[in-house]
């Protein structure tokens, strides 16, 4: 076998292995996002600063999925929050450590007064009847984007603890 043929064979094998590796990683990274469906999604109308987002997340897959982050053009950042009982029975909202588990063949709720998405540093007022995109990011690096309607909602006026969870 000539040097030129050997170089060609090594290059071809390298390319095949690289493509196989990329294909395998790509399939793994899309698995979590493909098993999640989003329903009843909406965001609380707000004139400035902060707002909350809600939805029902269903995992149709055979393995648990963990929601670890979210983004939206509606705000500079989106955090996953929880509501806990604080001193004197007050309800306190704070960042949720470790993300939100969506069990295999189960559901997880993002709901007022419970786990929810917190839209921080709004880009513009969130007006009732308008919509915005929200992207959820899962622990395997995959993501899914959905559209959420902005709605009026006057409930759940919790305190906010920005220092929890570092």
C-alpha positions in Angstrom: 0.0 0.0 0.0 1.4 3.4 -1.0 1.9 6.2 1.5 -0.8 8.2 -0.3 -3.3 5.3 0.0 -2.4 4.9 3.7 -3.0 8.6 4.3 -6.3 8.4 2.5 -7.5 5.3 4.5 -6.5 6.9 7.8 -8.3 10.1 6.9 -11.4 8.2 5.8 -11.5 6.2 9.0 -10.9 9.3 11.1 -13.8 11.1 9.3 -16.1 8.1 9.8 -15.3 7.9 13.5 -15.8 11.6 14.0 -19.2 11.5 12.2 -20.3 8.5 14.2 -19.3 10.3 17.5 -21.2 13.4 16.5 -24.2 11.5 15.5 -24.3 9.6 18.7 -23.9 12.8 20.8 -26.5 14.6 18.8 -29.1 11.8 19.3 -28.4 11.8 23.0 -28.7 15.5 23.4 -32.1 15.7 21.7 -33.6 12.8 23.7 -34.7 14.9 26.8 -36.3 17.7 24.8 -38.1 15.3 22.5 -39.8 13.6 25.4 -41.2 16.8 26.9 -44.5 18.4 26.0 -45.6 21.8 27.2 -49.2 22.7 27.9 -51.2 25.5 29.5 -48.3 27.8 29.3 -48.7 31.5 30.2 -46.8 34.4 31.8 -48.2 37.0 34.2 -48.6 40.5 32.8 -46.2 43.0 34.3 -45.2 46.6 33.5 -41.5 46.3 34.4 -38.8 44.5 36.4 -40.1 40.9 37.0 -42.8 38.4 36.1 -43.6 34.7 36.5 -44.2 32.0 33.9 -46.3 28.8 34.3 -46.9 25.6 32.4 -47.6 21.9 32.7 -44.6 19.8 31.6 -45.2 16.2 30.6 -42.4 13.6 30.1 -43.4 10.9 27.7 -40.0 9.3 27.9 -38.7 6.3 29.8 -36.1 8.3 31.8 -36.4 11.2 34.2 -35.6 14.7 32.8 -34.4 17.7 34.7 -35.2 21.2 33.7 -32.1 23.3 34.6 -32.5 26.7 32.8 -34.7 28.8 30.6 -34.3 31.9 28.4 -36.7 34.3 26.7 -36.4 37.5 24.6 -38.9 39.0 27.1 -36.2 39.4 29.8 -32.5 39.6 30.4 -32.6 36.4 32.4 -35.0 33.7 33.4 -34.6 31.7 36.6 -36.3 28.6 37.9 -37.9 29.5 41.3 -39.7 27.8 44.1 -42.0 29.2 46.8 -41.3 28.1 50.4 -42.9 29.0 53.7 -40.7 31.5 55.5 -40.6 33.1 59.0 -44.0 34.0 60.4 -45.8 32.0 57.7 -44.9 34.3 54.9 -44.3 32.8 51.5 -40.9 33.4 50.0 -39.9 32.9 46.4 -36.3 32.0 45.7 -34.1 30.3 43.1 -34.6 26.5 43.0 -31.4 24.6 43.5 -30.8 21.6 41.3 -33.5 22.3 38.7 -37.0 20.7 38.3 -37.4 17.0 38.0 -39.9 15.8 35.4 -40.3 12.1 36.1 -40.4 9.5 33.4 -44.1 9.1 32.1 -45.0 11.8 34.6 -45.6 15.5 34.9 -44.2 18.6 36.7 -46.1 21.8 37.2 -44.9 25.4 37.0 -47.7 27.0 38.9 -48.6 30.2 40.9 -47.5 29.8 44.5 -45.2 26.9 43.6 -42.3 26.1 41.2 -42.3 28.6 38.4 -40.1 30.5 35.9 -39.1 34.0 37.0 -38.5 36.5 34.3 -35.9 39.0 35.6 -35.1 42.5 34.1 -38.0 42.6 31.6 -37.0 43.9 28.2 -40.4 45.7 27.9 -43.8 45.6 29.6 -45.6 42.3 29.3 -49.0 43.2 28.1 -52.1 41.0 28.4 -53.0 39.3 25.1 -49.5 39.4 23.7 -47.1 36.4 23.4 -43.4 35.6 23.8 -41.1 32.7 23.2 -39.6 30.7 26.1 -36.8 28.1 25.7 -36.4 25.4 28.3 -33.0 23.8 28.7 -32.6 20.3 30.1 -29.7 18.6 32.0 -28.5 16.8 28.9 -28.0 20.1 27.0 -31.1 19.8 24.8 -33.8 22.4 24.7 -37.3 23.1 23.5 -39.0 26.4 22.6 -42.7 27.2 23.0 -44.9 30.3 22.8 -46.6 31.6 25.9 -49.5 34.0 26.2 -49.3 37.0 28.6 -52.3 37.1 31.0 -53.6 39.3 33.8 -53.2 37.7 37.2 -53.4 39.4 40.6 -52.6 36.4 42.9 -49.5 35.2 44.7 -47.7 38.2 46.0 -44.7 36.4 47.6 -41.6 37.9 49.0 -38.4 37.4 47.0 -35.1 36.1 48.4 -32.5 36.8 45.7 -29.6 35.5 47.8 -30.7 31.9 48.1 -28.7 29.4 46.2 -25.8 31.7 45.4 
